[in-house]
Amino acid sequence: MTINLIPHTPRPHTSPLLSSLRSDLPDLGRLSFSRVDAEAILGQAEIDVTVNEGGDALTRYLDQASRWPRLEAADELQLGRTIKAGTDAQGNLNAAAQIAFDRLVCANLRLAYHAASQTHVKRDELMELINAGNLALLTAARQFDAELGNRFSTYAYWGIRSAVLGELNFLRRTVRLPRNVHEQLSKMRKTTERLRQEKNALPSDAELAQALGCSREKLTELQCLQQSGQSLDAPIGAEDSDLTFGDRLEDEDALNPALAALFADDSALLYKLLSGLTEREQDVIRRRHGLNGEIETLDAIGQQQGVSRERIRQIEEIAMRKLRLAAREQQGLVSPADADKMAA
C-alpha cells in the first residue's frame, strides 16, 4: 500500500508552536506494507492510490481524497480501538496504530474540504483553510474514543470547522478577533439579512439590537469590529495599472498645489513691493506683520530703534500707503506718474 500526500512548505513564523499550527497537512511520505500485514491489521485488501499530478493543489487534493472509500461505522470503531491500543504514554504510535491512524485520516480528507467550502472563499484561499482543517483532523484521529460508539465524522467535524474559521480569521483580518466575537458578528449578519427580507428594508439599529437581545452600545461595538483593514498597496483599477489604494488617499496636511503656486506668486510680489521701501520702513513692516516669524508691538520696535511708539506708527502708515500704491500700479489701476503724485 502506498500513500502519497501533498508536500507542504510551512509559512514562516517566529514561534515553532505557531508554525506547527499553521502548517499544511504533514507529508507522511510513502508508507509501504504488504497485503498480508494490511489484512491482518485492517481486515481489508490493499488499496491502490494514484494521485493525479495535473492541475493545481486543490485539484490534486480532491483527486486524492476521492480515491479513498468511505468507512463504515464498524470500520471506524475498529480503527479507533487500534489507535488507542497502540498509543503509549508519550503519545507515540506503534506500527499497527500508525497504519490505522493513516487509514482513518485519509478516508476522512473530505471533511476538511467540506468545512472549508462552506466559507465561500476564493479558490486560491481554499487550500489554506483545508490545511488548517486537516491539522484538526489529525488531532481528532488521535483523540477519537471508539468506546463511545459515535461516528468519527460526527466527532471530528466541529473541531475541523473551528480550525477552518480560525484560519479564515487569520487570512482576512489584520487584527485578529476572538472566536466568540466572530460568532457574534456572524449572528448579527444573519439577523440583519432575516429582518431585511421580512421588512423589505434594512432594519434600524434599534430593531437589530432588539432582535439580537443586546444593547445599542454593544451593537455599535460589533458594527465597528465588522470593518476590515485595507492594504495601502492594494491595486486599484486594471490589473496592469500601478495605481494603489494608498495613492488615492488625500493628505489633509498637504498644501493644495494650486494654492501653493498662488502663495508663491503672492510672496514674490510682496518682496518686490517691499524693495521699494526704505530699510527702516521694511524693518517696521516685517516686524509689525510677522514676516520674520513673530508679530511685534509698536513699543518693542520703538525701543529697538530708539524712537517713540508714535513715530513707529507714523513710519508704518507711510510704508503701508507706499505698498498700496505700488500694488495698484502693478495691477495697472494707476499710472506710475499718478502713483508718484499720490505718494508725494
C-alpha positions in Angstrom: 0.0 0.0 0.0 1.4 3.4 -0.9 0.1 6.8 0.3 1.3 10.0 -1.3 0.2 13.1 0.4 0.8 16.6 -1.0 4.1 18.0 0.4 4.0 21.4 2.0 6.1 24.4 2.6 5.2 25.9 6.0 4.8 29.6 6.3 7.4 31.4 8.4 6.5 32.2 12.0 8.6 33.3 14.8 7.1 30.7 17.2 7.6 27.0 16.4 4.2 26.3 18.0 2.5 28.8 15.7 4.4 27.3 12.8 3.1 23.9 13.6 -0.5 25.2 14.0 -0.3 27.0 10.7 1.4 24.2 8.7 -0.2 22.2 5.8 -1.1 18.6 6.1 2.2 16.9 7.0 3.9 14.8 4.3 3.5 11.3 5.6 5.9 10.0 2.9 5.5 6.7 1.3 4.1 4.1 3.8 4.6 0.6 2.4 3.5 -2.7 3.8 2.4 -6.0 2.4 -1.2 -7.1 1.7 -0.8 -9.7 4.4 0.1 -7.1 7.0 -2.7 -4.8 5.9 -5.3 -7.6 6.0 -4.1 -8.7 9.4 -4.4 -5.2 10.9 -7.4 -3.7 8.9 -9.1 -6.8 7.6 -9.1 -5.2 4.1 -7.4 -5.7 0.8 -4.7 -3.3 -0.4 -6.0 -0.1 -1.9 -4.2 1.4 -4.8 -3.9 5.2 -4.5 -2.6 7.1 -7.6 -2.6 10.9 -7.4 -3.3 13.0 -10.4 -0.2 15.1 -11.0 -2.0 17.6 -13.2 -4.0 20.7 -12.1 -3.5 22.9 -9.1 -3.1 21.9 -5.5 -6.8 21.8 -4.8 -7.5 19.6 -7.8 -4.8 17.2 -6.8 -6.1 17.2 -3.2 -9.7 16.4 -4.3 -8.5 13.7 -6.6 -6.6 12.0 -3.8 -9.4 12.4 -1.3 -11.9 10.9 -3.7 -9.9 7.7 -4.2 -10.2 6.7 -0.5 -13.6 4.9 0.0 -15.8 6.0 2.9 -15.6 3.8 6.0 -18.4 2.0 7.6 -19.2 2.8 11.3 -17.8 -0.6 12.4 -14.5 0.1 10.5 -14.1 3.5 12.1 -14.6 2.0 15.6 -12.1 -0.8 14.8 -9.5 1.7 13.6 -10.2 3.9 16.7 -9.6 1.0 19.1 -6.4 0.0 17.2 -5.1 3.6 17.5 -5.9 3.8 21.2 -4.4 0.4 22.0 -1.2 1.2 20.1 -0.6 4.6 21.7 2.0 4.7 24.6 2.1 7.2 27.5 4.2 9.6 25.4 1.7 9.6 22.6 3.8 7.5 20.2 2.1 5.0 17.9 3.3 1.5 17.3 3.3 0.1 13.7 -0.3 -1.2 13.8 -1.6 2.0 15.4 0.2 4.2 12.8 -1.3 2.2 9.9 -4.8 2.6 11.4 -4.2 6.3 12.1 -3.2 6.9 8.4 -6.2 4.9 7.2 -8.7 6.8 9.4 -7.2 10.2 8.3 -7.0 9.5 4.6 -10.6 8.2 4.5 -11.8 11.5 6.0 -9.9 14.0 4.0 -13.3 15.2 2.5 -14.2 16.6 5.9 -11.7 19.4 5.7 -12.8 20.3 2.2 -16.5 20.3 3.2 -15.9 22.6 6.1 -13.7 25.0 4.1 -16.1 25.1 1.1 -18.9 26.4 3.5 -16.9 29.7 3.9 -17.4 30.6 0.2 -13.8 32.0 -0.2 -11.8 32.3 -3.4 -10.2 29.2 -4.8 -6.7 30.3 -4.0 -7.6 30.7 -0.3 -9.5 27.4 -0.1 -6.3 25.3 0.3 -5.2 27.4 3.2 -8.4 26.6 5.0 -8.2 22.9 4.1 -4.7 22.7 5.5 -6.0 24.1 8.8 -8.9 21.7 8.8 -6.5 18.8 8.1 -4.4 19.7 11.2 -7.6 19.4 13.3 -8.4 16.1 11.5 -5.0 14.7 12.7 -5.7 15.8 16.2 -9.2 14.3 16.1 -7.9 11.0 14.8 -5.5 10.7 17.8 -8.2 11.6 20.3 -11.1 9.6 18.9 -12.7 7.3 21.5 -14.3 4.4 19.8 -15.9 3.2 23.1 -18.4 6.0 22.9 -19.8 4.5 19.7 -20.0 7.7 17.7 -19.2 8.1 14.0 -15.8 9.6 13.5 -17.1 12.3 11.2 -19.6 13.5 13.9 -16.8 13.7 16.4 -14.2 15.4 14.2 -16.2 17.8 12.1 -16.8 20.5 14.7 -13.1 20.7 15.6 -12.3 20.9 11.9 -14.8 23.6 11.3 -13.5 25.6 14.3 -9.9 25.3 12.9 -11.2 26.5 9.4 -12.9 29.5 10.9 -9.8 30.4 12.9 -7.7 30.2 9.7 -10.2 32.4 7.9 -9.8 35.0 10.7 -6.1 34.8 10.3 -6.3 35.3 6.5 -8.9 38.0 6.3 -8.1 40.4 9.2 -5.1 42.4 10.1 -6.1 42.5 13.7 -7.4 39.0 14.9 -10.6 38.8 16.9 -11.6 36.1 19.4 -13.7 33.2 18.2 -16.8 34.3 20.2 -16.7 37.7 18.6 -16.7 36.1 15.1 -19.7 34.1 16.2 -21.5 37.3 17.3 -20.6 39.0 14.0 -22.0 36.1 12.1 -25.2 36.1 14.1 -25.5 39.9 13.5 -25.2 39.5 9.7 -27.7 36.6 9.6 -30.2 38.6 11.7 -29.8 41.7 9.6 -30.5 39.7 6.4 -33.5 38.0 8.0 -35.0 41.3 9.1 -34.3 42.8 5.7 -36.2 40.1 4.0 -39.1 40.3 6.4 -39.4 44.1 6.2 -38.1 44.5 2.6 -35.8 47.2 4.0 -32.7 47.4 6.2 -33.6 47.3 9.9 -32.8 50.2 12.1 -30.2 49.9 14.9 -32.9 49.8 17.5 -34.7 46.9 15.7 -31.5 45.0 15.1 -30.4 45.4 18.8 -33.8 44.2 20.0 -33.6 41.1 17.7 -30.1 40.3 18.9 -31.1 40.9 22.5 -28.2 43.3 23.1 -27.8 47.0 23.9 -27.3 49.7 21.3 -23.8 50.2 22.6 -22.9 46.6 22.1 -24.4 46.7 18.6 -22.3 49.7 17.8 -19.2 47.9 19.0 -19.9 44.9 16.8 -20.5 47.1 13.8 -17.1 48.8 14.3 -15.4 45.4 14.6 -17.1 44.3 11.4 -14.9 46.7 9.5 -11.8 45.1 8.0 -8.4 46.6 7.1 -7.3 47.6 3.7 -3.7 47.4 2.5 -2.2 50.6 1.2 -0.5 48.6 -1.5 -3.7 47.0 -2.8 -4.1 47.6 -6.5 -6.9 49.7 -7.9 -8.4 49.5 -11.4 -7.0 47.4 -14.2 -4.5 44.6 -13.5 -1.7 46.3 -15.4 -2.3 49.6 -13.5 0.3 50.7 -10.9 -2.3 52.7 -9.0 -2.7 51.6 -5.4 -5.2 52.3 -2.7 -2.6 54.5 -0.9 -2.2 56.7 -4.0 -5.9 57.6 -3.7 -5.7 58.8 -0.1 -5.6 62.5 0.4 -3.0 64.1 2.7 -5.1 66.6 4.6 -2.0 68.4 5.9 -0.5 68.8 2.4 -0.9 72.2 0.7 -3.1 72.2 -2.5 -0.7 72.6 -5.5 -2.9 75.5 -6.9 -2.8 77.3 -3.5 0.9 76.7 -3.2 1.5 78.3 -6.6 -0.7 81.2 -5.6 1.1 81.7 -2.3 4.5 81.6 -4.2 3.3 84.3 -6.6 2.0 86.4 -3.7 5.2 86.0 -1.8 7.3 87.1 -4.8 5.0 90.1 -5.4 5.2 91.1 -1.7 9.0 91.0 -1.6 9.1 93.0 -4.9 6.8 95.7 -3.3 8.9 95.8 -0.2 12.0 96.5 -2.2 10.5 100.0 -3.0 10.6 100.9 0.7 13.5 102.3 2.7 15.4 99.9 5.0 13.7 101.4 8.1 10.3 101.1 6.6 11.0 97.5 5.5 12.1 96.6 9.0 9.0 98.1 10.6 6.6 96.3 8.2 8.4 93.0 8.6 8.3 93.1 12.4 4.8 94.5 12.7 3.3 91.9 10.3 5.4 88.9 11.4 7.2 88.4 8.1 10.2 87.3 10.1 8.1 84.9 12.3 6.7 86.9 15.2 4.5 90.0 15.3 6.0 92.7 17.5 4.3 95.7 19.1 4.9 99.4 18.4 6.6 99.8 21.8 9.0 96.9 21.2 10.0 98.2 17.8 10.3 101.8 19.1 12.6 100.6 21.9 14.8 98.7 19.5 15.1 101.7 17.1 15.4 104.3 19.9 12.2 106.2 18.9 8.8 106.7 20.3 5.8 104.4 19.8 4.0 107.2 17.8 7.0 107.5 15.5 6.9 103.8 14.6 3.1 104.1 13.9 3.8 107.0 11.5 6.5 105.0 9.7 4.2 102.0 9.4 1.4 104.2 8.0 3.7 105.8 5.4 5.1 102.4 4.4 1.6 100.9 4.0 0.5 103.8 1.8 3.5 103.2 -0.5 2.8 99.5 -0.7 -0.9 100.0 -1.6 0.1 102.4 -4.4 2.7 100.1 -5.7 0.3 97.2 -5.7 -2.3 99.2 -7.6 0.4 100.2 -10.1 1.3 96.5 -10.5 -2.3 95.8 -11.3 -2.5 98.6 -13.8 -5.0 100.6 -11.9 -2.9 103.7 -11.7 0.0 105.0 -13.9 3.5 105.4 -12.5 3.2 109.2 -12.7 -0.1 109.2 -10.7 1.4 106.8 -8.2 4.4 109.2 -7.6 2.0 112.1 -7.2 -0.2 110.2 -4.7 2.9 109.1 -2.8 4.1 112.7 -2.5 
